[in-house]
Amino acid sequence: MKPIQVGLLGLGTVGSGTFNVLQRNQEEIRRRAGRSIQITMVAARNVERAKGIVGDAARVVADAREVIANPAIDIVVELIGGYDVAKTLVMEAIAAGKHVVTANKALLAVHGTEIFAAAHAKGVMVAFEAAVAGGIPIIKSLREGLSANRIEWIAGIINGTTNFILSEMRAKGLDFDAVLKEAQRLGYAEADPTFDIEGVDAAHKLTIMSAIAFGTPVQFERAHVEGITKLQAADITYAEQLGYRIKLLGITKRRDDLGRNAGIELRVHPTLVPTKRLIANVEGAMNAVVVHGDAVGTTLSYGKGAGSEPTASAVVADLVDITRLHTADPDHRVPHLAFQPDQLSDTPILDIGQVVTSFYLRLQVADQAGVLARITGILAEHAISIDALLQRESAEGEAHTDVIILTHDTVEGEMNKALAQMQALPTVLAPIVRIRKEELS
């Protein structure tokens, strides 16, 4: 049978990994796919470097549109990244009747609805396993393996850079800035790590998973996003004393409350997680995703979320899937967002003020009588109940102390009002630290 011909756009870390994995495992992949899969054309900015990687196995060009225009190419793999150029090339590939594989989570989180609609209209597939959690097959799990379930919630460590930083902060007792410099030196963090440390990368991935889990259009603009730049070593230490670890989590939940608060939570932020949970013990640059379904209960997927060959593993798996379904009736393929295109839901994404969760609060207060009573009184006024309380003993000569409070679940909007009142107290001496807490049970 004639080999499937692949055009590769971009030969950077993931592109070169994809080429190498496909070459190395060619026979194994042919046996799985039912026919050979060959990268026969590559577009790269540095043509000479690309030729050094692919040798005579593929034709190398500088213009990506030459790959798209080649009638012999069956599948276009987009590994350029970014929004604008990548979107243009993907849409042109779809218009040309090519199937598309992409690892571009930013592109799909922002433009996925438009891209999937165009692919459906043209009868081609867009595969994107590599866009979320690298080598962990979480997209296939959500779209196919858990298709019998009504997904209730997802929580994931889906950015290796931030997990490495938080792991080092906990292990060494250092503040964020010091650990970031070390992460950059070791190559775990980019020279410009903004998308990672501000939570944007995780929010891109979470947006895609949420859309698949709940059958909604991708809505990155509705996600609440916080990073780890303001975390302090003191809070990581206090969390440990209380039986928790702090992780940057992407969390999406179905909320079926009657009334105006029904909808989907979509949020990325530092989160206290009980140390007894498996996800709390995911260290270093590893990723993990917890999914809770009504039938299966709780599942956890763990592995490398980035890197040349782990991500290439997902890209090649998508190539195998498309090869198997290449001649299938489009109506019998797995839909891009798991649900049939005409069955997507208009369930709203909730504003962060409507989210229900529990909280960790750290207040630096004057060490005098009545302070704690006033703070707990304000919480009670807003129907916020206390789960645990820890007060650091003041050192000799200190006129202030730290009060740590863990709350039960409450609506975030009410917590915001209570925090504003507490912050205005003259006995509260510094900005209040507030970190959300999830039991994940």
N, C-alpha and C positions, 0 to 999 in steps of 0.2 A: 504494500500500500504506500502511496506517495507520502513522504514526510510532511509534517506540518512545518511551515516556514515562519520563523519569528523575526520581527524587526525590533531591535533594542534601542531605545532612546535614552542615552546616558550610560556611561561606563565608569562611574565612580565606585565607591565602596560596595554598594549593593549590586550595581551592574556587573562589575567584575566577578563578584561572588556568584551571581546567577549564571554567568557564562561558565565559570569553573565547575560549579555543581552539575550543570547540565552536561558538560563534557565528561566529567569524571564518572557520573552515574548513568551514562547514556543507555546502556543495555538494560539496566534495571528499570529505568523510566519507560523505555520502549515496551517492556513486558507489562508494565502497569497500564500504560495509555493505549496500547493496542497498535500503535504506530510510532515511528521515530519523530522526535521534536528537535528541530535544528535552528539555532540562531544563524541566519544567513546574511543579515545586514545589521550594521551598527551605526548609529549617529553619535558623534562625540566632538566636543569642541577641540580637543587635542588629538588630531587624527593620528599623528605619529605614535603617541603613547598608546592609543587604542589598538593600532596595528601590532604593537609589541605584545599586547595581551592576547588578541584573538588570532594572530598569525594569518594563515591562509584559510581559516575556517569560515570567515565571514568577510563580506565587503564592508569597508569603513568609509563613511561619508561625513561631511561637516554639517550638512543641511538635513534636519529631521524630516522635512517635508518630502525628501527623496524616498525615504523609507515608507512613508504613508502612501505615496503615489505609486509605489511598486505593486503591480497587480499580483505578483507571486506571493506577497506577504499575507499570511492568514491572521496573525496575531501581532499587535503592537504592544510592547512593554514600555510603559512610561516610568522612568526613574530619574527624571530631571528635578522634580520637587518644585515647590512654590505654587503660586496661584495662576498668574496671568498667562505666561507662555505655555505652561503645562495644560491649562484649560483649553487654550486654542488648539493645541496639537491633539488632545484627546477628542475634542469635538470634531475635528477634521478627520481623525481616524474612524470615528463612528460613522460620519457622513459617507466615508469611502467604503463602508461595509466591513471594516476590520473589527475583530474582537479586541478588547483592551484588557491588559493587566497593569495595575498600578500599585505602588507602595505609598502613594501620596495622600496621607491622612488630612493634611490641610486643604487640599483641593476638594476632597469628597465631603469634608465637614462643612465647607462653605458653599460649594457648587454641586454637591451630590445629587440633589433633587432634579436639577436641570440635566445633569449628565445621564442619570438613570432613565429619565423620561425619553431622552434622545435615543439611547441604546434600545429601549423597549420598542420605540416606533420603528427603528431600523432593523430590529430582529437580531441584534448582536448582544454579546455578553460583555459586562465589565466586571472583572474579578479583582478583589482587593484584600485578600487575606493578609498580605504583608503590611497593610496600612495600620494595623492595630496589633501591638504586642509582639512584633517581630516573628519569631519562629513558633509562637504558641498558636495553635489552630483555633482561636476563639471565635472567629467569624463563622467558620464551618460548624462549630459546636452550636452557636446560637441559631444559625439559619436552618440547620438540618438535624443535628443530634438531639436538640432540645425542642424540636418542633411540636411535640405532643403537649408541651407545658405552657401554662400561663405564667410567664416570667413575672416575678414580684419585684425583684431588685437585683442590681449588679453593683459590686464594689471592687475597684481594681487599683493595684499599684501598676501604673502603665507608663511610667517614665523612669528609666534606670538611673539617669543622672541625679534626680532628686532623691531617689531611694538610697543611692550610694552616699550622698551628702548627709542625709538623716541618720544613716547607720553609723557613719564616722562621728557625727556630733554626739550620738549616744555613747559610742564606745570610748571616745577620747575626752568627752566633756568640753569640747570646743564650741565656740560660736560659729554662726553661719559663714561669715566672711573668711575665716581662717580655713575652713574645710573646703569652701569653693575654690580657693587658690590651689589647694592640694589636688582637688578633683580635676582642675584644668591641667596641672602639671602631669598627672597620670593619664590624661586623655579621656577621662570619663565625662568631662564638661567641655563644651565648645569655647572658643575665644569669646564669642558673644553668646552667653547661655540664656538669654532672656526668655525665649519660648519655653525652655525647660523649667527654669527656677520660678517663673511667674505662673506656671500651670497651664499655659496655652497649649503646649503639645499634648498634655494629658486630656485637655478639654476637647481637642480635635478628635482624639480616639474615642473618648466617652460618647461624644455626639453620635458617632457612627454606630457604636454598640447599642445605644439607647434607641435609635431609630429601628434597628433590627429587632430588638427585644419587644418593643411595644407597637411596631407597625405604624410609625409616624414618619413624616418627612424629616430630613436632617435639618436641625435648627441651631447651629452653633451660636448664632447671635443671641439666643435666649439662655445660654449656659451661664451660670455664676462661676467665676474663676478667681481663685486666690492662689498665690504661690507660697514659697517657704522663706522668702527673704527676711521676714520679720520675726522668725522663730528664734528663741533664745535658749541657750544651753540649760538655764535654770528650769524652764518649763519641761524640757525633756527629762530632767532629773526628778522633778516633782511627779510627773506622769508615771515614771518607773516606781516611785515610792507608793503610788496609789494602785499599782497593778496594771498600768497601761503603757503602750508605746505610741509614739506619734508618727504617722505615715501620711504622705500626700496621697489622698485617695480621690479617684473619680467615682462618683456615686450617682446612680439613677434609680428612681423608685416609682412604682405605680402607687398613686394615692386615690382611693375610692371613697373618701369621705363624702357624705351628702352635702350639697351646698357649694359655695364658691371655692372651696379649697380642693375640690377634686381635680386631679391632673397628674403630671409627671414631674418629679424632681430631677434636675440636671445640674450637678454641681461638682466642682473640683476645689479642694481646700485641705489644709492640714487637719488631721483627724486623730483623736485618741481612740485606740483599739485595745481591747483587753489582751494582755500578753498571752493568755491561753489560746487565743485564736491562731490558726495556722498562718494567716496572712500577716499577723503582727511579727512573725518570725522570719519573714522574707527579707534577707539582708543583701547589702551590696547593690550591684547594678541589675539584679534580677527583677522580673515582672511576675505578677500573679493576679488572676481575676477570679472573683467569687461570684457565682450566679445562683440565685435561689428561685426554683420553679415549684409550682404547686404539687406536681407529681413526683419529681425526682428529689426534691429537697434542696440541699446546698451542695454545690460542686465547686472544686477549686482547680484551676489550670495554672501551671507554674513553668517558667522557663526563661530563656534569654529573650529579652524584648528588643534587642537591637544587635548590630554587628553584621559583618559582610555575609557570612554563610548562614547564620540563623534566619536572617531576613530573606536571603536567597532561597532557603528551604520553602518558605511560604510562596514566593514568586513562582518557583518551579511547580509546586503543588497546584497553583492556579492554572498553569500551562497544561498540566495533566488533565485537570477538570474540563477545561475548554476543549481539549483534544477529544476527550471521551464524548462530549456533548456537541461536537462541531456540526454534526449533521442532524441533530435532534430538532423536532418541532419546537420553535421558540416558546409556545404555550406550555410545554412540558418540562421546561428548565426551572431550576430553583430561582424564584424572583430575587432581584438584587437586595431588597430589604425584607426578605423572607415571606412577607405577605403579598398577595396578588396586588398589582399596581392600582386596581380600581377598588381595593379594600383597605387602603391606608386610612388611618384614623386622624381626626382633627382634634384629638385630646390635647389640651393646652399644656405648655411647659409652665410650671409654677414660678412665680417671682420668689426670690430668696426669702422675702419677708413672710411668705406663706409656708415655708418648709417647717416640718416638725422634727426636732432632734433634741438631744441633751447637750450640755455644755460643761466645759472646764473653764473656770474663772480664776485669775490670779490678781489680787488687789494688794498694792503696797499701801498700808494704812498707818496712821499715827497709833502708837502703842499706848492707848488710853482707854478708860472705861467707857462702855456704851457704844463703841464703834461697831462691833460685831452685831449688836442688837439692831442698830439702825440699818445695816446692810441686809440682814435677814428679813427685816420688816419690809423693806422695799421689794424684795423678791416675793414675799407673801402677798403684797398688794397686787402683784401681777400674776398671781396664781402659779408661781414657779416654786416647786418643792425641791428641797435639798436632799441629795442622795448621800453625800459624804462631805466632810469639812476637815481641813488640815490647817493649823496655825503654827507657823514657824516661831520657835522661841527666840526672842530678841537677844542679840549679843550684848554683853555688858557695855553700857554707854550709848547704845542705839535707841533712838526715839521712834523707830518705825519697825514694822514687821510685815511679813507676807501672810495673807489669808488665801487659802486655796479652797474653792468650792466646786463640787460636782453636782449638777442638777439632774432631775428627772426630765423626761421629754416635755418640751414646750414649743409653742409657736415662736419662730424667730422674731417676728414683729414685736411680740410682747417682751422678749429678752432685750431687744434694742431699746425699748422704752425704759426698762429697768436699768440698763447700763447707763443711759443718759442721766438718770436721777442719781445713781451711785457716783458717777464721775463728777457730778457737781458738788458732792459733799466736801467740805474743807478738810476732812480727815482722810480723804483718799488722795494720796500724795503723788501718784504717777498714773499714766494711762493704763486702764484696765486691760489685761490680756484675756482674750476670749478665743477659745478653740472648741470647735464642735466635737462631739463624742458619739461614736456608734458602737453598739454591742455586736452587730452582725450575727445575730442568732436567729 
